[in-house]
Amino acid sequence: MSAQQITEHPVFKQAQANVNYYVAQLDKELSKYPVMNHVEQRTQVPKSYVFIGGVVLCAFLHFFNALAAPVSNLIGWALPAYLSFKALESPGHDDDVQWLTYWVVFGFFNFLEGFALTLVLYYVPWYFSFKTLFVLWLQLPAFRGAQKSYYAVLKPVLANISHQTSSTSNDTVTAEGLRSRAATASQ
């Protein structure tokens, strides 16, 4: 009797309507990806439920520290690898810049992480949850985190290093110089 009262309560009906609306919006958005359509056809499970289940599974695995690192690295690699492949196949170059910048920042971050991981894990609880959020911020086009990180942190550091090495050597080779050397050598 009380379960029936709960399901007939206006607040419950409004919440259920909101959930159905957002699931329908997610389903509409996921329909843009052929992989998700294929998964839905093969499993007979709505693609929005598969996606939500995957997100819940990743969140659940983050609670176990032994599984947090592989899940975090999988999130940092799987979707960007797929979207990088799609960007290479597309005729425009805007998406190429987005993913090339992402891989440079992600690689630099993982390089630094390799040196300090033990120390960071000791002092920062839930490190891999924060790392996963950071990686998502880097890769989601709405935030352009990779480009912001590149221009704010990496580019000044790399420009400083490049300036120091070019001032010490007089034989600096530029990309244009290499192209002209290759063109004259092939003629």
MODELLER restraints for C-alpha pairs under 7 A, 6 or more apart:
rsr = mdl.restraints
at = mdl.atoms
rsr.add(forms.Gaussian(group=physical.xy_distance, feature=features.Distance(at['CA:6:A'], at['CA:12:A']), mean=6.78, stdev=0.5))
rsr.add(forms.Gaussian(group=physical.xy_distance, feature=features.Distance(at['CA:7:A'], at['CA:13:A']), mean=6.89, stdev=0.5))
rsr.add(forms.Gaussian(group=physical.xy_distance, feature=features.Distance(at['CA:23:A'], at['CA:48:A']), mean=6.40, stdev=0.5))
rsr.add(forms.Gaussian(group=physical.xy_distance, feature=features.Distance(at['CA:26:A'], at['CA:48:A']), mean=6.01, stdev=0.5))
rsr.add(forms.Gaussian(group=physical.xy_distance, feature=features.Distance(at['CA:27:A'], at['CA:47:A']), mean=6.41, stdev=0.5))
rsr.add(forms.Gaussian(group=physical.xy_distance, feature=features.Distance(at['CA:27:A'], at['CA:48:A']), mean=5.02, stdev=0.5))
rsr.add(forms.Gaussian(group=physical.xy_distance, feature=features.Distance(at['CA:30:A'], at['CA:36:A']), mean=6.45, stdev=0.5))
rsr.add(forms.Gaussian(group=physical.xy_distance, feature=features.Distance(at['CA:31:A'], at['CA:37:A']), mean=6.18, stdev=0.5))
rsr.add(forms.Gaussian(group=physical.xy_distance, feature=features.Distance(at['CA:36:A'], at['CA:47:A']), mean=5.90, stdev=0.5))
rsr.add(forms.Gaussian(group=physical.xy_distance, feature=features.Distance(at['CA:37:A'], at['CA:47:A']), mean=6.87, stdev=0.5))
rsr.add(forms.Gaussian(group=physical.xy_distance, feature=features.Distance(at['CA:40:A'], at['CA:46:A']), mean=5.56, stdev=0.5))
rsr.add(forms.Gaussian(group=physical.xy_distance, feature=features.Distance(at['CA:40:A'], at['CA:47:A']), mean=5.25, stdev=0.5))
rsr.add(forms.Gaussian(group=physical.xy_distance, feature=features.Distance(at['CA:58:A'], at['CA:71:A']), mean=6.63, stdev=0.5))
rsr.add(forms.Gaussian(group=physical.xy_distance, feature=features.Distance(at['CA:61:A'], at['CA:67:A']), mean=5.86, stdev=0.5))
rsr.add(forms.Gaussian(group=physical.xy_distance, feature=features.Distance(at['CA:61:A'], at['CA:68:A']), mean=6.14, stdev=0.5))
rsr.add(forms.Gaussian(group=physical.xy_distance, feature=features.Distance(at['CA:62:A'], at['CA:68:A']), mean=4.50, stdev=0.5))
rsr.add(forms.Gaussian(group=physical.xy_distance, feature=features.Distance(at['CA:62:A'], at['CA:129:A']), mean=6.60, stdev=0.5))
rsr.add(forms.Gaussian(group=physical.xy_distance, feature=features.Distance(at['CA:68:A'], at['CA:128:A']), mean=5.91, stdev=0.5))
rsr.add(forms.Gaussian(group=physical.xy_distance, feature=features.Distance(at['CA:69:A'], at['CA:128:A']), mean=6.18, stdev=0.5))
rsr.add(forms.Gaussian(group=physical.xy_distance, feature=features.Distance(at['CA:72:A'], at['CA:128:A']), mean=6.28, stdev=0.5))
rsr.add(forms.Gaussian(group=physical.xy_distance, feature=features.Distance(at['CA:72:A'], at['CA:132:A']), mean=5.24, stdev=0.5))
rsr.add(forms.Gaussian(group=physical.xy_distance, feature=features.Distance(at['CA:76:A'], at['CA:135:A']), mean=5.80, stdev=0.5))
rsr.add(forms.Gaussian(group=physical.xy_distance, feature=features.Distance(at['CA:80:A'], at['CA:139:A']), mean=6.96, stdev=0.5))
rsr.add(forms.Gaussian(group=physical.xy_distance, feature=features.Distance(at['CA:84:A'], at['CA:99:A']), mean=5.76, stdev=0.5))
rsr.add(forms.Gaussian(group=physical.xy_distance, feature=features.Distance(at['CA:87:A'], at['CA:95:A']), mean=5.53, stdev=0.5))
rsr.add(forms.Gaussian(group=physical.xy_distance, feature=features.Distance(at['CA:87:A'], at['CA:96:A']), mean=5.49, stdev=0.5))
rsr.add(forms.Gaussian(group=physical.xy_distance, feature=features.Distance(at['CA:88:A'], at['CA:96:A']), mean=6.50, stdev=0.5))
rsr.add(forms.Gaussian(group=physical.xy_distance, feature=features.Distance(at['CA:101:A'], at['CA:146:A']), mean=6.01, stdev=0.5))
rsr.add(forms.Gaussian(group=physical.xy_distance, feature=features.Distance(at['CA:101:A'], at['CA:147:A']), mean=6.13, stdev=0.5))
rsr.add(forms.Gaussian(group=physical.xy_distance, feature=features.Distance(at['CA:102:A'], at['CA:138:A']), mean=6.61, stdev=0.5))
rsr.add(forms.Gaussian(group=physical.xy_distance, feature=features.Distance(at['CA:102:A'], at['CA:139:A']), mean=6.46, stdev=0.5))
rsr.add(forms.Gaussian(group=physical.xy_distance, feature=features.Distance(at['CA:102:A'], at['CA:146:A']), mean=4.93, stdev=0.5))
rsr.add(forms.Gaussian(group=physical.xy_distance, feature=features.Distance(at['CA:105:A'], at['CA:146:A']), mean=6.15, stdev=0.5))
rsr.add(forms.Gaussian(group=physical.xy_distance, feature=features.Distance(at['CA:105:A'], at['CA:150:A']), mean=6.38, stdev=0.5))
rsr.add(forms.Gaussian(group=physical.xy_distance, feature=features.Distance(at['CA:121:A'], at['CA:127:A']), mean=6.38, stdev=0.5))
rsr.add(forms.Gaussian(group=physical.xy_distance, feature=features.Distance(at['CA:137:A'], at['CA:143:A']), mean=6.22, stdev=0.5))
rsr.add(forms.Gaussian(group=physical.xy_distance, feature=features.Distance(at['CA:137:A'], at['CA:145:A']), mean=5.38, stdev=0.5))
rsr.add(forms.Gaussian(group=physical.xy_distance, feature=features.Distance(at['CA:138:A'], at['CA:144:A']), mean=6.32, stdev=0.5))
rsr.add(forms.Gaussian(group=physical.xy_distance, feature=features.Distance(at['CA:138:A'], at['CA:145:A']), mean=4.01, stdev=0.5))
rsr.add(forms.Gaussian(group=physical.xy_distance, feature=features.Distance(at['CA:138:A'], at['CA:146:A']), mean=4.43, stdev=0.5))
rsr.add(forms.Gaussian(group=physical.xy_distance, feature=features.Distance(at['CA:139:A'], at['CA:145:A']), mean=6.67, stdev=0.5))
rsr.add(forms.Gaussian(group=physical.xy_distance, feature=features.Distance(at['CA:139:A'], at['CA:146:A']), mean=6.51, stdev=0.5))
rsr.add(forms.Gaussian(group=physical.xy_distance, feature=features.Distance(at['CA:166:A'], at['CA:172:A']), mean=6.09, stdev=0.5))
